[in-house]
Amino acid sequence: MPIVVNFPTELRDWIAHNLTRGVEPQAIVRELVDRQTEVALATAMVDAVASALMHGTPMPGPTLEVGGAPITYAPEPLRVPDGALIRLGERQVQVIARMQRPAAVLLANLLTASECEQLIALARPRLDRSTVVDRVTGRNIVAGHRSSHGMFFRLGETPLIARLEERIAALTGLPAENGEGLQMLNYEVGAEFAPHVDYLMAGNQASRESIARSGQRVGTLLMYLNDVEGGGGETTFPQLGWSVTPRRGQALYFEYCNRFGHTDPSSLHASTPLRAGEKWVATKWIRTRRFVSRDQA
């Protein structure tokens, strides 16, 4: 039988802060027990905050139901049309593979060779060290676990970008304005991106404000702009044992947020270290609503 206990906001935020900076849950439980909290209650508090971060649900508090059913992610059908061939404006795109969880589709020839070359040429002079969203502050920082270089295009910045964004909108069924600016990434030998999720964790004020402005991220489109012949550079899903080898013009689209706003931790993915040559990827993150940056708010 579930029981309801007080869960002070200060305690909840302390747990969230430690989880988002990488402290192991059991270490936090031990700290709470040392402060005279019962083991079962300490475990329930930490689990509740960890679950909210993992699934994108509101943080618990000022009370907590102990013994209730845990949150589980309910997968939903991919927004991408069914079939082996998908018509996207002037292009007919071939489906190579589909996956149910996370909901994903691997596509051939989403981009032409010329479009890939043009994107690389436009981005190369503007590259800078790639950043990640810091889980504690929600700000963009340079971090050792992401060693690529990158840049962002503005929405519709060039006719090419606008055309690709309309193609992406046709693929996903979501308006082009829901997309964040197209991000270009360049990986050199040894560069990688450690396992991570793309949805925003509401454990910091900056992420909560971003979700309030534009909604949660619901999907990621990775567009591979060159062949990686020397090995490495695969997009891997560690929990699934599945990986995608980059091939020019191909794209991987996957979703991780359902209609209830719950996010899917099985979308954890990584880019393996590049062993030779270079790798170019164009990334589009898509929101539930029109994307509004912090500078536009």
C-alpha positions as CSV (number, residue, x, y, z in Angstrom):
1,M,0.0,0.0,0.0
2,P,1.6,3.3,-1.1
3,I,2.2,5.9,1.6
4,V,2.7,9.7,1.2
5,V,5.6,11.4,2.9
6,N,7.0,14.9,2.9
7,F,9.7,15.6,0.4
8,P,11.2,19.0,0.9
9,T,12.2,20.9,-2.3
10,E,15.7,21.6,-0.9
11,L,16.3,17.9,-0.4
12,R,14.9,17.0,-3.9
13,D,17.1,19.6,-5.5
14,W,20.2,18.4,-3.7
15,I,19.5,14.9,-4.9
16,A,19.0,16.1,-8.5
17,H,22.1,18.2,-8.4
18,N,24.2,15.2,-7.3
19,L,22.7,12.9,-9.9
20,T,23.2,15.3,-12.7
21,R,26.9,15.8,-11.8
22,G,27.4,12.0,-12.0
23,V,27.3,10.9,-8.3
24,E,26.1,7.3,-8.1
25,P,22.6,6.8,-6.7
26,Q,23.8,4.4,-4.1
27,A,26.3,6.9,-2.8
28,I,23.5,9.5,-2.4
29,V,21.4,6.9,-0.6
30,R,24.2,6.2,1.8
31,E,24.6,9.9,2.5
32,L,20.9,10.2,3.3
33,V,21.1,7.1,5.6
34,D,24.1,8.7,7.4
35,R,21.8,11.7,8.0
36,Q,19.3,9.4,9.8
37,T,16.9,8.7,6.9
38,E,15.5,5.2,6.7
39,V,17.1,3.1,3.9
40,A,13.7,2.4,2.2
41,L,12.8,6.1,2.2
42,A,16.2,7.3,1.1
43,T,16.1,4.8,-1.8
44,A,12.6,5.9,-2.8
45,M,13.6,9.6,-2.8
46,V,16.6,9.0,-5.0
47,D,14.7,6.6,-7.3
48,A,11.9,9.2,-7.7
49,V,14.3,12.0,-8.7
50,A,16.4,9.7,-11.0
51,S,13.2,8.5,-12.7
52,A,12.0,12.1,-13.3
53,L,15.4,12.9,-14.9
54,M,15.4,9.7,-17.0
55,H,11.8,10.0,-18.3
56,G,11.4,13.7,-18.5
57,T,8.5,13.9,-16.0
58,P,8.0,16.7,-13.4
59,M,10.1,16.5,-10.3
60,P,8.4,15.1,-7.2
61,G,7.6,17.3,-4.3
62,P,6.6,18.6,-1.9
63,T,5.3,15.1,-1.1
64,L,6.3,11.7,-2.4
65,E,4.2,8.6,-2.8
66,V,6.4,5.7,-1.6
67,G,5.5,2.2,-2.9
68,G,3.6,3.4,-6.0
69,A,4.1,1.9,-9.5
70,P,7.3,3.0,-11.2
71,I,7.2,5.1,-14.3
72,T,7.8,3.1,-17.5
73,Y,8.2,4.4,-21.0
74,A,5.4,3.5,-23.3
75,P,6.8,3.4,-26.9
76,E,4.7,4.8,-29.7
77,P,4.8,4.3,-33.5
78,L,7.4,6.3,-35.4
79,R,6.0,9.5,-37.1
80,V,7.8,8.5,-40.3
81,P,5.4,7.0,-43.0
82,D,5.2,3.3,-43.5
83,G,6.6,1.5,-46.5
84,A,9.9,0.6,-48.1
85,L,9.9,3.9,-50.1
86,I,9.0,7.3,-48.8
87,R,8.3,10.2,-51.2
88,L,9.7,13.5,-49.7
89,G,9.0,16.2,-52.2
90,E,11.2,15.7,-55.2
91,R,13.1,12.8,-53.6
92,Q,12.1,9.2,-53.1
93,V,14.0,7.8,-50.1
94,Q,14.6,4.1,-49.5
95,V,14.1,2.5,-46.1
96,I,17.0,0.3,-45.1
97,A,15.8,-0.8,-41.6
98,R,13.3,0.0,-38.9
99,M,13.5,-0.4,-35.1
100,Q,10.7,-0.4,-32.5
101,R,12.6,0.7,-29.4
102,P,13.8,3.3,-29.7
103,A,11.5,4.0,-32.6
104,A,13.9,4.5,-35.4
105,V,14.4,4.3,-39.2
106,L,17.6,4.1,-41.3
107,L,17.2,5.7,-44.7
108,A,19.3,5.6,-47.9
109,N,19.8,8.7,-50.2
110,L,18.0,11.2,-48.0
111,L,20.7,13.7,-49.3
112,T,22.4,13.8,-52.7
113,A,26.1,13.7,-53.0
114,S,26.1,17.3,-54.1
115,E,24.0,18.4,-51.1
116,C,26.5,16.6,-48.8
117,E,29.5,18.3,-50.5
118,Q,27.8,21.7,-50.3
119,L,27.0,21.4,-46.6
120,I,30.6,20.5,-45.8
121,A,31.9,23.4,-47.9
122,L,29.6,25.8,-46.1
123,A,30.4,24.5,-42.6
124,R,34.2,24.0,-42.8
125,P,35.3,27.7,-42.4
126,R,32.9,28.1,-39.4
127,L,33.9,25.1,-37.3
128,D,34.7,25.4,-33.6
129,R,35.1,23.0,-30.7
130,S,31.8,21.1,-30.1
131,T,30.0,21.7,-26.8
132,V,27.6,19.6,-24.7
133,V,24.7,20.7,-22.4
134,D,26.1,20.6,-18.9
135,R,23.7,18.4,-16.9
136,V,24.2,20.5,-13.7
137,T,23.8,24.0,-15.2
138,G,22.1,23.4,-18.5
139,R,24.7,25.6,-20.3
140,N,26.8,24.6,-23.3
141,I,30.3,23.7,-22.4
142,V,33.4,22.1,-24.0
143,A,33.8,18.6,-22.5
144,G,36.4,15.8,-22.9
145,H,33.8,13.1,-23.8
146,R,32.9,15.0,-27.0
147,S,35.9,15.7,-29.2
148,S,34.4,16.8,-32.5
149,H,34.2,20.3,-34.0
150,G,31.0,21.8,-35.1
151,M,28.8,24.8,-36.0
152,F,25.1,25.7,-36.3
153,F,23.2,27.0,-39.3
154,R,20.2,29.3,-38.6
155,L,16.8,28.1,-39.7
156,G,16.5,28.6,-43.4
157,E,19.8,30.3,-43.5
158,T,20.4,29.4,-47.2
159,P,18.2,28.0,-49.9
160,L,19.9,24.6,-49.4
161,I,19.3,24.6,-45.7
162,A,15.6,25.7,-46.2
163,R,15.1,22.9,-48.7
164,L,16.6,20.3,-46.4
165,E,14.5,21.5,-43.5
166,E,11.3,21.1,-45.6
167,R,12.4,17.6,-46.5
168,I,12.9,16.8,-42.9
169,A,9.5,18.2,-42.0
170,A,7.9,15.9,-44.7
171,L,9.7,12.9,-43.2
172,T,8.7,13.6,-39.6
173,G,5.3,15.2,-40.0
174,L,6.4,18.0,-37.7
175,P,6.8,21.6,-39.0
176,A,10.2,22.9,-40.0
177,E,9.9,25.6,-37.3
178,N,10.0,22.8,-34.6
179,G,13.6,22.0,-35.6
180,E,16.6,23.5,-33.9
181,G,19.2,25.0,-36.2
182,L,21.0,22.3,-38.3
183,Q,24.2,21.3,-36.5
184,M,27.3,20.3,-38.5
185,L,29.9,18.0,-36.8
186,N,33.3,17.1,-38.0
187,Y,35.2,14.2,-36.4
188,E,39.0,13.7,-37.0
189,V,41.0,10.6,-36.1
190,G,40.4,9.7,-32.5
191,A,37.4,11.9,-32.0
192,E,34.3,10.4,-30.4
193,F,31.1,11.2,-28.5
194,A,30.6,9.1,-25.3
195,P,27.1,7.5,-24.6
196,H,24.4,10.2,-24.1
197,V,20.8,11.0,-24.6
198,D,19.5,13.9,-26.7
199,Y,16.4,14.8,-24.7
200,L,16.7,17.5,-22.1
201,M,16.8,16.5,-18.4
202,A,14.8,18.9,-16.3
203,G,17.4,18.8,-13.4
204,N,18.5,22.4,-14.0
205,Q,16.9,25.8,-14.6
206,A,18.3,26.3,-18.1
207,S,16.8,23.0,-19.4
208,R,13.5,23.7,-17.7
209,E,13.3,27.1,-19.3
210,S,14.2,25.6,-22.7
211,I,11.4,23.0,-22.4
212,A,9.0,25.7,-21.3
213,R,9.8,27.8,-24.4
214,S,9.9,25.0,-27.1
215,G,8.8,21.8,-25.5
216,Q,10.9,18.7,-25.1
217,R,13.1,17.3,-27.9
218,V,11.1,14.4,-29.5
219,G,13.5,13.2,-32.2
220,T,17.0,13.3,-33.7
221,L,18.0,13.0,-37.4
222,L,21.6,12.2,-38.1
223,M,22.6,12.7,-41.7
224,Y,25.9,11.2,-42.8
225,L,27.8,13.4,-45.3
226,N,30.7,11.2,-46.2
227,D,31.8,7.5,-46.3
228,V,34.1,6.5,-43.4
229,E,36.3,3.9,-45.0
230,G,39.0,3.5,-42.3
231,G,36.7,2.2,-39.5
232,G,35.2,3.7,-36.4
233,G,32.8,6.6,-36.3
234,E,29.7,4.3,-36.0
235,T,26.6,5.5,-34.3
236,T,26.0,2.9,-31.6
237,F,23.1,2.1,-29.2
238,P,24.9,0.4,-26.3
239,Q,21.8,-1.0,-24.6
240,L,20.7,-2.6,-27.9
241,G,24.0,-3.9,-29.3
242,W,23.2,-2.1,-32.6
243,S,25.3,0.3,-34.7
244,V,25.2,2.2,-37.9
245,T,28.2,2.7,-40.2
246,P,28.3,6.2,-41.8
247,R,27.6,6.2,-45.5
248,R,27.2,9.4,-47.6
249,G,23.6,10.5,-48.1
250,Q,22.2,8.0,-45.5
251,A,20.3,9.2,-42.4
252,L,19.2,7.7,-39.1
253,Y,16.1,9.1,-37.5
254,F,15.0,8.1,-34.0
255,E,12.4,9.3,-31.5
256,Y,12.4,9.3,-27.7
257,C,9.4,11.3,-26.3
258,N,5.9,10.0,-26.3
259,R,2.5,11.9,-26.0
260,F,2.7,12.0,-22.2
261,G,6.1,13.8,-22.3
262,H,7.9,10.7,-21.0
263,T,11.4,10.2,-22.6
264,D,13.0,6.9,-23.5
265,P,16.4,6.0,-21.9
266,S,16.9,3.2,-24.4
267,S,17.8,6.0,-26.9
268,L,21.2,6.2,-25.3
269,H,23.7,6.4,-28.1
270,A,27.3,7.2,-28.9
271,S,29.8,7.9,-31.7
272,T,32.8,5.5,-31.6
273,P,36.3,6.8,-32.0
274,L,37.3,7.4,-35.6
275,R,40.3,5.3,-36.7
276,A,41.2,7.0,-40.0
277,G,40.1,9.9,-42.2
278,E,37.3,12.2,-41.1
279,K,33.6,12.0,-40.5
280,W,31.0,14.6,-41.3
281,V,27.4,14.5,-39.8
282,A,24.5,17.0,-40.0
283,T,22.3,16.7,-36.9
284,K,18.7,18.0,-36.5
285,W,17.0,18.0,-33.2
286,I,13.2,18.4,-33.3
287,R,10.9,19.8,-30.6
288,T,7.3,19.3,-29.7
289,R,6.6,23.0,-30.5
290,R,8.2,25.9,-32.5
291,F,11.8,26.2,-31.4
292,V,12.6,29.4,-29.6
293,S,16.2,30.0,-28.5
294,R,17.2,31.7,-25.3
295,D,18.3,34.7,-27.3
296,Q,14.9,34.9,-29.0
297,A,12.9,34.7,-25.8
